[in-house]
Amino acid sequence: MNTTRTDKKITIAIVSHALVVPENRNRWRLLAEDKKYEVHLLVPEIWQSEWFGEDDATIYETKSESDGNFHIHPIATTDRKNWGKYLFKSTDAHLRKISPDLIYIVHEESILIHHQIYLYKKLYAPKAKVIFFSMNARGVPYTRENNPLKRAVKRAMWNNIRKNTDAALVHYPGCLDSLRDGGYRKPIYMQTQIGVDEKLFRPDSTLRDEYRKRLSIAKDEIVIGYVGRLTEAKGIRELIPTFLQLSKSHSNIRLLLVGNGDLKNWIESQVTEADMSERVTVTGFVAQGDVPGYMNAMDIFVLGSKTMPDWIDTFPLVTVQAQATGLPVVASTSGSIPWQLGDSALLFTEGDRDELRERLEEFIENPPLRREYAQKGRERSLSYFCIGGMTENFKRIIEQIMVGDYIYHEDGEKYIQWKAYR
């Protein structure tokens, strides 16, 4: 690879509606601490989110900020909740002032915002590099469209992405395969888009005592926990009956569900019918800043994702957040999870209640095994998915993109986050 480096500061513009959540900005704050990088976040000024189970469709209001090399630009949008169709009303003005060397679009391929950014690039910044993030594991959008007109439009949009970007970042190998099948021939890296803030998600005995006291959890109780949307796709219909079955033979277990979703009422009715209300807690939606406290109150984390006709779990962040917090994890074999967790968790076949029960029972009855997997999981999370390591890897990715000279994985080589795939 060309080893030439420039001392010129690299200005990066990052475009994403997910950055309305303050905690999601932490990895970019960390990057901006390196004086070589000036980081600008282009974020919807007002956003109505329902994706994470927010109560009453939580409204996020983004404030302008400039702190050293870190800048937040709230921008009015044409839509405040449809992440597939919104456009910025004044993107050109912002980007002209920023004059970025690199633009990172953290949006899937069918999102209109891509094409607004490409228009800006063509008019005002033809030399800027452009990269995008993909979580598509079912083929690029036009391949899944049956309507001839919509298929043609989406194909044109996809061709525009192929033409105007220099590289892609993806969650896991399934996403890489989708892009390659769609004809994307430029470098692809595997690095998730948000990552885990290890300063927030870490073992904390003070938080553990505080939240267990708040939840009236006895010292000797083993808490099985889940964080996320309470939906069919996350395996909730398997988890609830499995826990209720286990509770008959294990009087010291509790279930803590942190989140909201369309199965909340069903969960409560199942628990009430089984007379287990005192041993199951459903918090409803909680802010991201409170999640580390609830995770510290847990002893085992479980995620039972299932592949659905129109959905696949391409990177559940909660599993690696739990591992960074020091929790042993039981997870299904759905989507990206086996690649994501490797041998650092106990896996069960998605949808298989018997296997789920067996894996949970292994951890319930074997404290040394819990400690072993807690350590393995934390080491893996810190290595690949926490923002400290991700930031250093992202810098090496940027260096390659800016000079157009890439370091690639060799056939069969172990996953290295800063190496591209052909």
C-alpha positions in Angstrom: 0.0 0.0 0.0 1.1 3.6 -0.6 2.6 4.7 2.7 2.4 8.4 1.9 0.4 10.4 4.5 -0.7 13.9 4.5 -0.7 16.3 7.4 -3.7 18.1 6.1 -6.7 17.9 8.4 -9.4 15.5 7.0 -12.9 17.0 7.1 -15.7 14.3 7.4 -19.4 14.8 7.1 -21.6 12.1 8.5 -25.3 11.9 7.4 -27.7 9.9 9.5 -31.1 10.2 11.2 -29.9 7.7 13.8 -27.7 10.5 15.2 -30.7 12.2 16.7 -30.1 9.9 19.7 -27.3 11.6 21.7 -25.6 8.4 22.7 -25.1 7.4 19.1 -22.8 10.4 18.6 -20.2 9.2 21.0 -18.0 7.4 18.5 -17.7 10.5 16.4 -16.9 12.7 19.4 -14.0 10.3 20.0 -12.8 10.5 16.4 -12.8 14.3 16.7 -10.4 14.1 19.7 -7.8 13.3 17.1 -6.8 16.7 15.7 -6.2 15.3 12.3 -10.0 14.9 11.8 -12.8 17.5 11.8 -16.1 15.8 12.2 -19.5 17.2 11.2 -22.8 15.4 11.9 -25.7 16.3 9.6 -28.8 15.4 11.7 -32.5 16.0 11.4 -33.5 19.0 13.5 -36.7 17.3 14.7 -37.3 13.6 14.5 -40.2 11.4 15.7 -39.0 7.9 16.4 -40.9 4.7 17.0 -38.3 2.1 16.1 -37.0 1.4 19.6 -40.4 1.3 21.3 -40.4 4.9 22.4 -43.5 5.8 24.3 -46.0 8.0 22.4 -43.5 8.3 19.5 -40.7 10.2 21.3 -39.7 13.5 19.6 -36.0 14.2 19.4 -34.8 17.8 19.0 -31.2 18.2 17.9 -29.3 21.3 19.0 -26.4 22.9 17.2 -23.0 22.3 18.7 -19.4 23.2 18.0 -16.7 21.8 20.3 -13.2 21.8 18.9 -13.2 19.6 15.9 -16.7 18.2 16.6 -19.8 19.8 15.1 -23.5 19.0 15.0 -25.7 20.6 12.3 -29.4 20.2 12.9 -31.2 20.5 9.6 -34.9 20.9 8.8 -36.3 17.9 6.9 -39.2 17.3 4.5 -40.4 14.5 6.8 -39.9 13.9 10.5 -40.4 10.2 10.9 -40.1 8.4 7.6 -36.4 7.4 7.4 -36.9 6.0 3.9 -38.3 9.2 2.2 -37.0 12.3 4.0 -34.7 14.9 2.5 -32.8 17.7 4.0 -34.2 21.2 3.1 -30.9 23.0 3.2 -28.2 20.3 2.8 -26.3 22.1 0.0 -25.8 25.2 2.1 -24.4 23.2 5.0 -22.1 21.0 3.0 -20.8 24.0 1.0 -19.7 25.6 4.2 -18.2 22.4 5.6 -16.4 21.5 2.3 -15.8 17.8 3.3 -13.1 15.6 2.1 -15.1 12.5 2.9 -18.9 12.0 3.2 -20.2 9.0 5.1 -23.9 8.3 4.4 -25.3 6.0 7.1 -28.4 5.0 5.3 -29.5 1.9 3.4 -29.5 1.8 -0.4 -33.2 2.7 -1.0 -33.0 5.9 1.0 -33.6 9.1 -0.9 -31.0 11.1 1.0 -28.3 9.3 -0.9 -29.2 11.0 -4.1 -29.5 14.4 -2.6 -25.9 14.0 -1.3 -24.7 12.8 -4.7 -26.2 15.9 -6.4 -24.3 18.1 -3.9 -21.1 16.2 -4.6 -21.5 16.7 -8.4 -22.2 20.4 -8.1 -19.9 21.5 -5.3 -17.4 18.9 -4.2 -16.5 16.6 -7.1 -13.2 15.5 -5.4 -14.9 14.5 -2.1 -14.8 10.8 -1.4 -18.2 9.1 -0.5 -18.8 6.0 1.5 -22.0 4.4 2.6 -23.3 2.0 5.2 -25.4 -1.1 4.3 -27.3 -3.5 6.5 -29.0 -5.2 3.5 -28.7 -9.0 3.8 -31.6 -9.9 1.4 -30.2 -8.5 -1.9 -30.1 -4.9 -3.0 -33.6 -3.2 -3.0 -34.5 -3.5 -6.7 -34.1 -7.3 -6.7 -36.9 -7.6 -4.1 -39.4 -5.4 -6.0 -42.1 -7.1 -8.1 -43.8 -3.9 -9.5 -42.0 -3.2 -12.8 -42.0 0.6 -12.5 -40.8 0.6 -8.9 -38.2 -2.0 -9.8 -36.9 0.2 -12.5 -36.7 3.2 -10.2 -34.9 1.3 -7.5 -32.5 -0.1 -10.0 -31.7 3.4 -11.2 -31.2 4.5 -7.6 -28.9 1.5 -6.9 -26.8 2.2 -10.1 -26.4 5.8 -8.8 -25.0 4.5 -5.6 -22.6 2.2 -7.4 -21.4 5.1 -9.5 -21.0 7.7 -6.8 -19.5 5.9 -3.9 -15.9 4.9 -3.3 -16.4 2.1 -0.7 -19.0 0.5 1.5 -19.2 -0.5 5.1 -21.5 -3.4 6.2 -22.5 -5.2 9.4 -21.5 -8.8 8.6 -20.7 -11.2 5.7 -24.4 -11.6 4.6 -24.5 -7.9 3.8 -21.3 -8.1 1.8 -22.7 -11.0 -0.2 -25.8 -8.9 -1.0 -23.8 -6.0 -2.3 -21.6 -8.3 -4.4 -24.7 -10.1 -5.8 -26.0 -6.6 -6.8 -22.9 -5.8 -8.8 -21.0 -3.6 -6.3 -17.3 -4.1 -7.1 -15.7 -1.5 -4.9 -14.0 -2.2 -1.6 -16.2 -3.3 1.3 -15.3 -3.2 5.0 -17.1 -4.9 7.9 -17.6 -2.4 10.7 -21.0 -1.6 12.3 -22.2 2.0 12.2 -22.8 2.9 15.9 -20.8 0.6 18.2 -20.7 0.2 21.9 -19.5 3.0 24.2 -17.4 1.1 26.7 -17.5 4.0 29.1 -21.2 3.5 29.4 -21.5 -0.3 28.9 -19.2 -1.8 31.5 -19.5 -3.8 34.7 -20.5 -1.4 37.5 -21.3 -2.7 41.0 -22.8 0.7 42.1 -25.2 0.7 39.2 -26.0 -3.0 39.8 -26.9 -2.3 43.5 -28.9 0.8 42.6 -31.0 -0.8 39.8 -31.6 -4.1 41.7 -32.8 -2.2 44.7 -35.0 -0.1 42.5 -36.5 -3.3 41.0 -36.7 -5.1 44.4 -34.4 -7.9 43.2 -33.0 -10.1 46.0 -29.3 -10.7 46.3 -29.5 -14.4 45.5 -31.9 -14.0 42.5 -30.6 -14.7 39.0 -32.0 -12.2 36.6 -32.5 -13.2 32.9 -32.7 -10.1 30.9 -33.6 -8.7 27.5 -33.4 -5.2 26.0 -35.1 -4.2 22.8 -38.4 -4.2 21.0 -41.0 -6.6 22.3 -41.9 -8.2 19.0 -42.3 -11.5 17.3 -39.0 -11.0 15.3 -37.0 -10.8 18.6 -38.2 -14.2 19.8 -40.4 -12.9 22.6 -43.1 -15.6 21.9 -40.4 -18.2 22.6 -38.8 -16.5 25.6 -41.9 -16.0 27.7 -43.2 -19.6 27.8 -39.6 -20.8 28.2 -39.1 -18.7 31.2 -42.4 -19.7 32.7 -41.4 -23.3 32.3 -38.0 -22.8 33.9 -39.5 -20.9 36.8 -41.4 -24.0 37.9 -38.1 -25.8 38.7 -35.9 -22.7 39.5 -37.5 -20.6 42.2 -34.6 -18.1 42.2 -34.9 -16.7 38.7 -36.4 -13.4 37.5 -37.1 -12.1 34.0 -36.4 -8.4 33.2 -37.7 -7.1 29.9 -36.5 -3.6 29.0 -38.4 -2.1 26.1 -41.8 -1.8 24.5 -43.6 -3.2 21.5 -46.7 -4.8 20.1 -46.3 -7.9 22.4 -46.3 -6.0 25.7 -50.0 -6.7 26.4 -49.6 -10.3 25.4 -46.6 -10.8 27.7 -48.5 -9.3 30.6 -51.5 -11.5 30.0 -49.3 -14.6 29.9 -47.5 -13.7 33.1 -50.7 -12.9 34.9 -52.4 -16.1 33.8 -49.3 -18.1 35.1 -49.4 -16.1 38.4 -45.8 -15.0 37.8 -46.3 -11.2 37.9 -43.9 -10.8 40.9 -41.1 -12.6 38.9 -41.4 -10.7 35.6 -40.8 -7.0 35.1 -41.6 -5.2 31.9 -40.2 -1.6 32.0 -41.6 -0.2 28.8 -39.4 2.2 26.8 -36.4 3.5 28.6 -33.9 6.1 27.3 -30.6 4.8 26.0 -28.7 6.4 28.9 -30.6 4.1 31.3 -29.8 0.9 29.5 -26.4 0.3 31.2 -28.1 0.4 34.6 -30.7 -2.2 33.7 -28.0 -4.4 32.1 -25.9 -4.3 35.2 -28.9 -5.5 37.2 -29.0 -8.7 35.0 -27.0 -12.0 35.4 -27.8 -13.5 32.0 -28.7 -11.8 28.7 -30.9 -13.4 26.1 -31.8 -12.6 22.5 -34.0 -14.9 20.4 -34.1 -13.2 17.1 -36.0 -15.0 14.2 -35.8 -14.4 10.5 -39.1 -13.1 9.2 -40.5 -12.9 5.7 -39.5 -9.2 5.4 -36.8 -8.9 8.1 -33.5 -10.3 9.2 -31.4 -9.3 12.2 -28.3 -8.0 10.6 -26.6 -6.6 13.7 -28.3 -6.6 17.1 -26.2 -4.1 19.1 -27.7 -5.2 22.4 -25.8 -8.5 22.5 -22.4 -6.8 22.3 -23.6 -4.1 24.7 -24.5 -6.8 27.1 -21.1 -8.5 26.6 -19.3 -5.2 27.2 -21.3 -4.9 30.5 -19.9 -8.3 31.5 -23.0 -10.5 30.9 -22.9 -14.0 29.6 -25.2 -14.2 26.5 -27.6 -16.7 25.2 -28.6 -16.0 21.6 -30.2 -17.5 18.5 -28.5 -18.5 15.3 -30.5 -15.9 13.3 -29.0 -13.5 10.9 -25.6 -12.1 11.8 -25.6 -13.4 15.4 -23.3 -16.4 14.9 -20.7 -14.3 13.1 -21.1 -11.5 15.6 -20.7 -13.6 18.7 -18.5 -16.5 17.5 -17.7 -18.8 20.4 -18.2 -16.1 23.0 -21.9 -17.0 23.7 -24.2 -20.0 24.0 -26.2 -20.3 20.8 -29.5 -22.0 20.1 -31.4 -22.7 16.9 -33.7 -19.8 16.2 -37.3 -20.6 17.3 -36.3 -23.7 19.2 -37.8 -23.4 22.7 -36.2 -26.6 24.0 -32.7 -25.5 23.0 -33.3 -22.1 24.5 -34.4 -23.7 27.8 -31.3 -25.9 27.8 -28.9 -23.0 27.2 -30.5 -20.9 29.8 -30.4 -23.8 32.3 -26.7 -24.3 31.6 -26.0 -20.7 32.8 -28.6 -20.8 35.7 -27.0 -23.9 37.2 -23.4 -23.2 36.5 -22.0 -19.9 37.9 -18.4 -20.7 36.8 -19.7 -21.1 33.2 -21.4 -17.7 33.5 -18.1 -16.1 34.5 -16.2 -17.8 31.7 -18.6 -16.6 29.0 -18.8 -13.2 30.6 -15.1 -12.8 30.2 -14.9 -14.2 26.7 -17.8 -12.0 25.6 -16.4 -8.8 27.1 -13.0 -9.4 25.4 -14.7 -9.9 22.0 -16.9 -6.9 22.4 -14.0 -4.6 23.3 -11.9 -6.0 20.4 -14.4 -5.6 17.6 -17.5 -3.6 18.6 -16.6 -0.9 21.1 -16.0 2.6 19.9 -12.4 2.8 21.1 -11.2 0.0 18.9 -13.6 0.9 16.1 -12.3 4.5 16.0 -8.7 3.4 15.5 -9.9 0.9 12.8 -12.0 3.6 11.1 -8.9 5.9 10.9 -7.1 3.2 9.0 -10.1 2.7 6.7 -10.1 6.5 6.0 -6.4 6.5 5.2 -7.0 3.9 2.5 -10.1 5.6 1.0 -8.5 9.0 0.8 -5.5 7.8 -1.3 -7.5 5.1 -3.1 -5.1 2.4 -2.2 -6.6 -0.5 -0.3 -5.4 -3.3 2.0 -7.4 -6.5 1.4 -8.1 -9.6 3.3 -6.3 -12.7 2.0 -8.3 -15.8 1.3 -9.1 -17.5 4.7 -7.6 -14.7 6.7 -9.0 -14.0 10.1 -11.4 -11.0 10.3 -9.5 -7.7 10.5 -11.8 -4.7 10.7 -9.6 -2.2 8.8 -9.0 -4.6 5.9 -11.3 -4.5 2.9 -12.9 -7.4 1.1 -12.7 -7.7 -2.7 
